[in-house]
């Protein structure tokens, strides 16, 4: 959906180690990261990934905004694990990207 609206997307796939996410963000100066969880067992990993992203971007003097979504998440839970935004669905994520990038 984001690509349909002109955004470049780097899809890292499923079950990606947090180090891969962090390294990709730092190496490519990513400004917006989307994380999705379809099962409750993956939410803990999402929280760790967010924590590692925050630490790495701060260390490198960078900033990143994070959208968390997926079937098992709520807006409250996304906030609890440190996400900047809750992506209820694909279109809400597009609207968030427009807000972040101003286009």
Secondary structure, 3 states (H helix, E strand, C coil): CCHHHCCCCCCCCCCCCHHHHHHHHHHHCCCEEEEECCCHHHHHHHHHHHHHHHHHHHHCCCCCEEEEECCCCCHHHHHHCCCCEEECCHHHHHHHHHHHHCC
